[in-house]
Amino acid sequence: MTIYLDHAATTPVDPGVLAAMLPYLQAEHGNPSSAHRAGRAARAAVEHAREQVATALGVAPLDVVFTSGGTESDNAAIKGIAWAARAAGRGNHLVTTAIEHHAVLETAEWLAEQQGFELTVVPVTTDGIVEVDRLLDAVRDDTVLVSVMAANNEIGTLQPLDVIGPALARRQVPLHTDAVQAFGRTHLDITGWSLGAVSLSAHKINGPKGVGVWVQARDLPVQSLLHGGGQERGIRSGTFNAAGIVGCGAAVELAAQTMTTEVPRLRWLRDRLLSGLLAVDGIGLNGHAERRLPHNANVAVDRCNGEALLFALDMAGVAVSAGSACQSGATAASHVLAGIDAPADKAHVRMTCGRSTTQADIDTAVEVFGDCVKRLRDAGGGYL
């Protein structure tokens, strides 16, 4: 049986979430935009999910937009806000950081390369934290949007949004944050931190794949990425994925309601995991030791090939990742690890705990990890 330590990549659907979804995959199959009884029932379920998300996030239901996932939410927010601002003559400049998820970084780069926007990419410290003063120094009079993730998907570093958001608000510059990894695992104050747009994904919090949340403040102008039926205030057209949205609402509510018990449990498991990993010779921590997600352990492994180590762990029944799952298997080096000046000649392994992780899982994974590292080093590190 596999020990699954890749919860930052995706999570299993919670049984309660699945139970909430099933009626809308079977009997309650109406289109939420239809006027008949079946359509009205589906629409009521969608709006209940919207209320669940709004309550958990502390925002108004009208600010909650459902999407196909975190990538669409990032694209819709960044492109939509940038386009609207330029059309209104407010400017043409974007700011983001060097370690954003590809859905943010490549969207901003596309706007610069294909749409004529100017882009400033702010570097981070070797711990993966963006320095507030350095970020604010990059903001200009024509800056129309800043995008800074709440928590990094590879190394788990938490960004100081509680300082960045209000500072940008005083300069009347909107802030978008990709909170896909953060929600349910760390405090997120959308209103208090002056976050104009926020992206979430259900499958990172024991919900279904293919559904996400885009929180878009109604007083922040935006142009639509998708045109069609005019759903979601006209800013995100497309037939409502009723079952997915119901699952998303249930998953968000579950994550919010269990944070006070689940976060300390995850942190305890993560600390136990890190203690065991770092006890192995030649292992170092990637990311900040304290300002990091409670479930994330990302380590650098000396004298080992990364792909060989991942394969060895997989064959031994431990599922982990080399970094962001969206880039796993790619030959290109992780831009996050490059952004923190992590040694390129070391293996880098991310292990992330979740709702199903037990102490026995952690203890077994530590033992297997040590054995795999030793075997690879004895065989020359697994290098070709």
Long-range contacts (C-beta under 8 A, 24 or more apart in sequence): 1-317, 2-317, 2-318, 2-319, 3-317, 3-318, 3-319, 3-361, 3-364, 3-365, 3-368, 4-319, 4-354, 4-356, 4-357, 5-273, 5-318, 5-319, 5-320, 5-351, 5-352, 5-353, 5-357, 5-361, 5-365, 6-319, 6-320, 6-321, 6-325, 6-350, 6-351, 6-352, 7-204, 7-295, 7-352, 7-353, 7-354, 7-355, 7-357, 8-153, 8-154, 8-156, 8-181, 8-204, 8-293, 8-295, 8-296, 8-321, 8-325, 8-350, 8-352, 9-321, 9-325, 9-328, 9-352, 10-203, 10-204, 10-209, 10-325, 11-203, 11-204, 11-205, 11-206, 11-207, 11-354, 11-355, 12-206, 12-354, 12-355, 12-356, 13-206, 13-207, 13-208, 13-247, 13-251, 14-206, 14-207, 14-250, 14-251, 14-254, 14-355, 16-250, 16-254, 17-206, 17-207, 17-208, 17-247, 17-250, 17-251, 17-254, 18-247, 20-246, 20-247, 20-249, 20-250, 21-208, 21-243, 21-244, 21-246, 21-247, 21-250, 22-243, 24-242, 24-243, 24-246, 25-243, 28-242, 30-242, 31-239, 31-240, 32-239, 32-240, 32-242, 33-229, 33-231, 33-239, 33-240, 42-240, 42-242, 43-240, 45-242, 45-245, 45-246, 46-240, 46-242, 46-245, 46-246, 48-246, 48-249, 49-245, 49-246, 49-248, 49-249, 49-250, 50-245, 50-249, 51-249, 52-249, 52-250, 52-252, 52-253, 53-213, 53-248, 53-249, 53-252, 53-253, 55-253, 55-256, 56-252, 56-253, 56-255, 56-256, 57-183, 57-188, 57-190, 57-198, 57-215, 57-252, 58-189, 58-190, 58-191, 59-190, 59-191, 59-215, 60-218, 62-218, 62-233, 63-215, 63-216, 63-217, 63-218, 64-213, 64-214, 64-215, 65-213, 65-214, 65-215, 65-216, 65-232, 65-233, 65-235, 65-236, 66-211, 66-212, 66-213, 66-214, 66-232, 66-236, 66-240, 66-241, 66-245, 66-248, 67-211, 67-212, 67-213, 67-214, 67-236, 68-210, 68-211, 68-212, 68-241, 69-201, 69-202, 69-203, 69-209, 69-210, 69-211, 69-212, 70-101, 70-103, 70-178, 70-180, 70-199, 70-200, 70-201, 70-204, 70-212, 71-103, 71-212, 72-212, 72-214, 72-225, 73-178, 73-199, 73-200, 73-201, 73-212, 73-213, 73-214, 74-101, 74-103, 74-104, 74-107, 74-147, 74-176, 74-178, 74-199, 75-103, 75-107, 75-225, 76-214, 76-222, 76-224, 76-225, 76-226, 76-235, 76-236, 77-176, 77-197, 77-199, 77-214, 77-216, 77-222, 78-104, 78-107, 78-108, 78-111, 78-145, 78-147, 78-176, 79-107, 79-111, 79-223, 79-225, 80-216, 80-222, 80-223, 80-224, 80-225, 80-235, 81-144, 81-145, 81-174, 81-176, 81-196, 81-197, 81-220, 81-221, 81-222, 82-111, 82-115, 82-117, 82-144, 82-145, 83-222, 83-223, 84-221, 84-222, 84-223, 85-144, 85-145, 85-221, 86-117, 86-144, 87-223, 88-221, 90-142, 90-144, 91-140, 91-141, 91-142, 91-143, 91-144, 92-116, 92-117, 92-118, 92-142, 92-144, 93-117, 93-118, 93-119, 93-120, 93-140, 93-142, 93-143, 93-144, 94-118, 94-119, 94-120, 94-143, 94-144, 94-145, 94-146, 94-147, 95-119, 95-120, 95-122, 95-135, 95-138, 95-139, 95-143, 95-145, 95-146, 95-147, 96-120, 96-121, 96-122, 96-146, 96-147, 96-148, 97-121, 97-122, 97-123, 97-124, 97-130, 97-135, 97-147, 97-148, 97-149, 97-159, 98-122, 98-123, 98-124, 98-335, 98-339, 99-124, 99-128, 99-149, 99-152, 99-154, 99-155, 99-157, 99-335, 99-336, 99-339, 99-340, 100-147, 100-148, 100-149, 100-178, 101-149, 101-153, 101-178, 101-180, 101-324, 101-326, 102-324, 102-326, 102-327, 102-335, 103-178, 103-199, 103-326, 104-147, 104-149, 104-176, 104-178, 105-335, 108-147, 118-142, 123-339, 124-157, 124-339, 124-340, 125-340, 126-340, 126-341, 127-157, 127-287, 127-288, 127-289, 127-291, 127-340, 128-152, 128-155, 128-157, 128-286, 128-287, 128-288, 128-336, 128-339, 128-340, 129-157, 129-159, 129-160, 129-288, 129-291, 130-159, 130-160, 130-164, 132-160, 132-163, 132-164, 132-167, 135-164, 136-164, 136-167, 136-168, 136-171, 139-168, 139-171, 139-173, 143-173, 144-173, 144-174, 145-173, 145-174, 145-175, 145-176, 146-173, 146-174, 146-175, 146-176, 147-175, 147-176, 147-177, 147-178, 148-175, 148-176, 148-177, 149-177, 149-178, 149-179, 149-181, 149-182, 150-177, 150-178, 150-179, 150-181, 150-182, 150-183, 150-186, 150-188, 151-179, 151-181, 151-182, 151-185, 151-186, 151-292, 151-293, 152-181, 152-287, 152-336, 153-180, 153-181, 153-324, 153-336, 154-286, 154-298, 154-323, 154-324, 154-334, 154-336, 154-337, 154-350, 155-286, 155-287, 155-292, 155-296, 155-298, 155-336, 155-337, 155-340, 155-350, 156-181, 156-287, 156-292, 156-293, 156-295, 156-296, 156-297, 156-298, 156-352, 157-287, 157-288, 157-291, 157-292, 158-182, 158-186, 158-288, 158-291, 158-292, 158-293, 161-193, 161-195, 162-189, 162-192, 162-193, 164-193, 165-193, 165-194, 165-195, 166-193, 166-194, 168-194, 169-194, 174-217, 174-220, 180-204, 180-212, 181-293, 182-293, 183-252, 183-255, 184-252, 184-255, 184-256, 184-259, 184-262, 185-259, 185-263, 185-266, 185-293, 185-294, 185-295, 186-263, 186-293, 186-294, 190-215, 196-220, 197-222, 200-252, 202-244, 202-247, 202-248, 202-251, 202-252, 205-251, 205-252, 205-254, 205-255, 206-251, 206-254, 206-255, 206-354, 206-355, 207-247, 207-248, 207-250, 207-251, 207-252, 208-243, 208-244, 208-247, 208-248, 208-251, 210-241, 210-244, 211-241, 211-244, 211-245, 211-247, 211-248, 212-248, 213-248, 213-252, 262-355, 263-294, 264-294, 266-294, 266-295, 266-353, 266-354, 266-357, 267-294, 267-295, 269-295, 269-353, 269-357, 269-359, 269-362, 270-294, 270-295, 270-296, 270-297, 270-353, 272-359, 272-362, 272-363, 273-297, 273-351, 273-353, 273-362, 273-365, 273-366, 274-299, 276-362, 276-363, 276-366, 276-369, 276-370, 277-351, 277-366, 277-369, 280-369, 280-370, 280-373, 283-373, 284-346, 286-337, 286-340, 286-342, 286-348, 287-340, 293-352, 295-352, 295-353, 295-354, 296-350, 296-351, 296-352, 297-350, 297-351, 297-352, 298-348, 298-349, 298-350, 298-351, 299-348, 299-349, 299-351, 300-342, 300-343, 300-346, 300-347, 300-348, 301-346, 301-347, 301-348, 301-349, 301-373, 302-346, 303-377, 303-381, 304-346, 304-347, 304-373, 304-376, 304-377, 304-381, 304-382, 305-347, 305-376, 305-381, 305-382, 305-383, 305-384, 306-346, 306-347, 306-348, 306-349, 307-382, 308-347, 308-376, 308-381, 308-382, 308-383, 309-347, 309-349, 309-372, 309-373, 309-376, 309-382, 310-349, 312-372, 312-375, 312-376, 312-382, 313-349, 313-368, 313-369, 313-372, 316-368, 316-371, 316-372, 317-368, 318-364, 318-365, 318-368, 318-369, 320-349, 320-350, 320-351, 321-349, 321-350, 321-351, 321-352, 322-347, 322-348, 322-349, 322-350, 323-348, 323-350
